[in-house]
């Protein structure tokens, strides 16, 4: 991908790419500043048995790879007007594959037999839907991408009515089928607070769908109740016993504590020193005393898997106020931009975008979530096309 980027004589950097570069440089500077600070406080460059300079370099590799990937996708889509056509064809084929695989995965879900074990990292039986990912909590952003973006493109590219119907059917099947069998608390929570409310509003405001909405509202209400019951059941059963709640709540509070003390962030170098220290302080409070802290306590002895498990709270420690500015410019403002359009088709862009934003705040990191960065690069090009079209229309009007 880097070779492809370097082959272009002119480097095309969007404003969002620049925001990303500025943020990486900001965290890098903060990281370099905190190397001597940690050495002074700790008396060593080692934290949890690992050199903080080495750890800084490791953590620097993730955003660097993401930047290359983002720029590669951006250039790929910027090559011509047919790029979205090629993308839709590939996306539609993948959507069919995902629907078929998901159908059979659910069938094999409670059996001892492992479906296509050669696709996974080990041969241990996994009794939850994980699709082609490592664990179920990673699926939400993948599926919202493959459910909503094909619908947007099939309308944006003005494809045939028959093709539109196929896309609608497959997208609806994937969404309903997975939601009914999902045990991902993060996914179900975001369905309740973002996807379903936006869907209801979309159907109510759409003239052709308003009647269908009114007729099908009992079914929609039953779906909402079903998701709420499953979500409540999972939370009630696992709140005090599951390591998920203990780990995440303690991590969030630890991240906020570091941000309050170091509002400009501690960088990648200071992270492995200050985060375990903050965890120790939070564990000793009454706020998390009734939760399962088995996993979070292991963070006090090793840097392996050391993270808050969320993109937002990890970067709140790395970049502090600098990250909050980046988060607003890179994610939030983009959502505001697409919210300005009255065309109902942009609903199918806003849903996966909002889902990814909230997922990054609540329950996942974006380090290797390449579908998230693919979506952001795609939306970057789409926004450029819409801005250019607006300028052209204004020029034609005045001429």
RAFEN-V773897 format. One line per field, one symbol per residue. ss: DSSP state (h for helix, s for strand, l for the rest). psi: psi as a letter, one per 30 degrees, with the letter a starting at -180 (. if undefined). burial: + if it has 16 or more other ideal C-beta (glycine too) atoms within 10 Angstrom, else -. A space follows every 10 residues. Layout:
ss: ???
psi: ???
burial: ???
This chain:
ss: lhhhhhhlll llllhhhhhh hhhhhhhhhh hhhhhhhhhh hhlllsslls shhhhhhhhh hhhhhhhhhh hhhhhhhlll llhhhhhhhh hhhhhhhhhh hhhhhhhlll llllllhhhl llllllllll lllllhhhhh hhhhhhhhhh hhhhhhllll hhhhhhhhhh hhhhhhhhhh hlllhhhhhh hhhhhhhhhh hhhhhlhhhh hhhhhhhhhh hhhhhhhhhh hhhhhhhhll llhhhhhhhh hhhhhhhhhh hlllllhhhh hhhhhhhhhh hhhlllllll lllhhhhhll llllllllll hhhhhhhhhl hhhhhhhhhh hhhhhhhhhl lllhhhhhhh hhhhhhhhhh hhlllllllh hhhhhhhhhh hhhhhhhhhh hhhhhhhhl
psi: eeeeeffkek jjjleeeeee eeeeeeeeee eeefefeeee efglgkkhgk kfeeeeeeff eefeeeeeee eeeeeefgfl ffeeeeeeee eeeeeeeeee eeeeeeegeg lfkkkhfffl flgkkjglkf bgleleffee eeeeefeeee eeefeefhll eeeeeeeeee eeeeeeeeef gkgjeeeeef eefeeeeeee eeeefkeffe eeeeegeeee eeeeeeeeee eeeeeeefef ekfeeeeeee eeeeeeeeee eifglgafef efeeeeeeee eeeglfegff ljgeeeffff flfkgjlfgk eefefeeefb eeeeeeeeee eeeeeeefff kfjfffefee eeeeeeeeef eegllgegif eeeeeeeeee eeeeeeeeee eeeeeeef.
burial: ----+----- ---+-++-++ --++-+++-+ +--++-+++- ----++++-+ -++-++--++ --+-+++-++ ++++++++-- ---+--++-- ++--+--++- -+--+----- ---------- -----+--++ +-+--+++++ ++++++++++ ++++++--+- -----++--+ +--++--++- -+++++++++ +--+++--+- -++------- --+------- --+---+--+ +--+----+- -+-+++++++ +++++++++- -+--++++++ ++++++-++- -++----+-- +++-++--+- --+--+++++ ++++++++++ -+++-++-++ +--+--++-- -----+++++ ++++++++++ ++++++--++ ++++++++++ ++++------ ---------
